[in-house]
Each structure stands twice: as C-alpha cells, then as structure tokens.
Amino acid sequence: MGIMSRREAIFFSLSFIVAAADLILKCILSCLKPDIQVGAFLRIVVSHNNGAAFGILQGNSMLLGFFALLITGCALLFYDSIAKSEFMFPASLIFGGALGNMVERFFMGSVTDYLAFSFWPSFNLADSAVFIGTLWIILKLIKKK
C-alpha cells in the first residue's frame, strides 16, 4: 500500500469530522440534558434509541451495531474506489454518520437522539449525515439518467 491520495485523505477527514462532531454533540447534550422548545415544531431534548430509524427493531442495538460495522467494513475495503468516484462527498457523510452511531451503539448500548420535530421521530447529526448522503447519491443517479 502506498501513500494515501488527496481524495482518500479528504474522504477519511470528512468522515472523521462528521463522526467526531456527532459524538461530541451527543456527549455535551447528554450532560446538559436540555429540554428546549424551538418554535412550534422543534424540541431539543435528549432521548436514547436502542432500535433503528422510526423506532423499528427496538432492543436490537447490538445487531444494528454489527450491521453498521459490516457497512463500514465494506466502505473501508472499497474506499480507494469510493474516493476516486463522484460519490466521494456523499459517501463520506454516510460513512461518518454510520461510524458515529456505531461507536455509540457498541459503547453505550443505544444511540442518543436530540432533535425532535412534532411530526417526525427524533434524530441526531449522524442520522442527518446518512440521510443527506443517501439523498445526494440518489439525486446524482437520477440526474445521470
């Protein structure tokens, strides 16, 4: 293996920034335990989710953690191809978000959520990064067609 390319370094740096920001924010908010109403629809309040998105698979945090480990392992196997592709930025968001939630699942047994819209299940920065990265890839693929 040679020296990492500039694009590979950007991929890993952005992924690390997303994961680190997510974990730091979760740590700070878990210590502060805020309950702040922001406008009519948003509350900043800490909750813990030991399932997947939208409350599915409750109580299966370790299974979901291993699934995230599998996904991040695949991303590591193919990172050089990903870094060379047009999907580098959205893939780094997905990788960083998955990494942030995976670390928390393995060390805490659940994922900390803190953004609670009245019309949507609560979520966090890592969830947002995965969603934005996935949407970005879908839109790029649609645009190609």
C-alpha positions in Angstrom: 0.0 0.0 0.0 1.3 3.4 -0.9 0.6 6.8 0.4 -3.0 7.9 0.6 -4.2 10.1 -2.2 -5.5 13.6 -1.6 -9.1 12.4 -2.4 -8.8 9.5 0.0 -7.5 11.8 2.7 -10.5 14.1 2.1 -12.9 11.1 2.3 -11.5 10.0 5.7 -11.1 13.5 7.1 -14.7 14.4 6.3 -16.0 11.1 7.6 -14.0 11.6 10.8 -15.2 15.2 11.2 -18.9 14.0 10.9 -18.4 11.1 13.4 -16.4 13.3 15.9 -18.9 16.2 15.7 -21.8 13.8 16.2 -20.2 12.1 19.2 -19.1 15.4 20.8 -22.5 16.9 20.4 -24.2 13.9 21.9 -21.8 13.9 24.8 -22.4 17.6 25.5 -26.2 17.4 25.2 -26.3 14.2 27.3 -24.5 16.1 30.1 -26.7 19.3 29.8 -30.0 17.3 29.4 -31.7 20.2 27.6 -35.4 20.4 27.1 -35.8 23.5 24.8 -38.7 24.3 22.6 -37.6 26.0 19.4 -40.6 27.4 17.6 -43.8 25.4 17.2 -42.4 22.2 15.9 -38.9 21.5 17.2 -37.7 20.4 20.7 -34.1 19.8 21.6 -34.4 17.0 24.1 -32.1 14.0 24.7 -33.6 10.5 24.2 -32.0 7.1 23.7 -32.9 4.8 20.9 -31.9 1.1 21.0 -33.6 0.4 17.7 -33.3 1.7 14.2 -34.9 4.6 12.4 -38.6 5.3 13.2 -38.4 3.1 16.3 -38.2 -0.2 14.4 -36.1 -3.1 15.7 -36.3 -1.8 19.3 -33.9 -3.7 21.6 -31.7 -4.8 18.8 -28.9 -2.2 19.3 -26.0 -4.7 19.1 -27.5 -6.3 15.9 -27.7 -2.9 14.4 -24.2 -2.1 15.6 -22.8 -5.2 13.8 -24.8 -4.3 10.7 -23.2 -0.8 10.8 -19.8 -2.5 11.3 -20.4 -4.6 8.2 -21.3 -1.5 6.2 -18.3 0.5 7.4 -16.0 -2.5 6.8 -17.3 -2.7 3.2 -16.6 1.1 2.8 -13.1 0.5 4.1 -12.5 -2.3 1.6 -13.6 -0.1 -1.3 -12.5 3.4 0.0 -10.0 3.9 -2.8 -12.7 3.3 -5.4 -15.2 5.5 -3.5 -12.6 8.3 -3.1 -12.0 8.3 -6.8 -15.7 8.4 -7.7 -18.2 11.3 -8.0 -19.8 9.9 -4.9 -16.9 10.7 -2.6 -18.5 13.5 -0.6 -21.9 11.9 -0.1 -20.3 8.5 0.8 -18.1 10.2 3.4 -21.2 11.7 5.0 -22.8 8.2 5.1 -19.6 6.6 6.4 -19.1 9.3 9.1 -22.7 9.1 10.3 -22.7 5.3 10.4 -19.4 5.4 12.3 -20.7 7.9 14.9 -23.9 5.8 15.6 -21.9 2.5 15.5 -19.4 3.7 18.2 -22.2 4.8 20.4 -24.2 1.6 20.0 -21.2 -0.5 21.0 -20.1 1.7 23.9 -23.5 2.9 25.2 -25.9 0.2 24.0 -28.1 2.8 22.3 -28.0 5.9 20.1 -28.6 9.4 21.5 -31.1 11.5 19.6 -31.8 15.1 20.4 -33.7 16.7 17.6 -37.5 16.1 18.0 -39.9 17.6 15.5 -43.5 17.2 16.4 -44.2 15.5 13.1 -41.1 13.3 12.8 -39.3 10.7 15.1 -36.3 12.2 16.9 -32.9 12.0 15.3 -29.3 13.3 15.5 -26.4 14.6 13.4 -25.2 11.1 12.4 -28.7 10.3 11.1 -28.8 13.5 9.2 -25.5 12.9 7.6 -26.6 9.4 6.5 -29.9 10.8 5.1 -28.2 13.7 3.3 -25.5 11.5 1.8 -28.0 8.9 0.6 -30.3 11.5 -0.9 -27.3 13.1 -2.6 -26.4 9.8 -4.2 -30.0 9.1 -5.3 -30.3 12.6 -6.9 -26.9 12.1 -8.7 -28.1 8.8 -10.1 -31.4 10.2 -11.2 -29.6 13.2 -12.8 -27.4 10.7 -14.7 -30.4 9.1 -16.3 
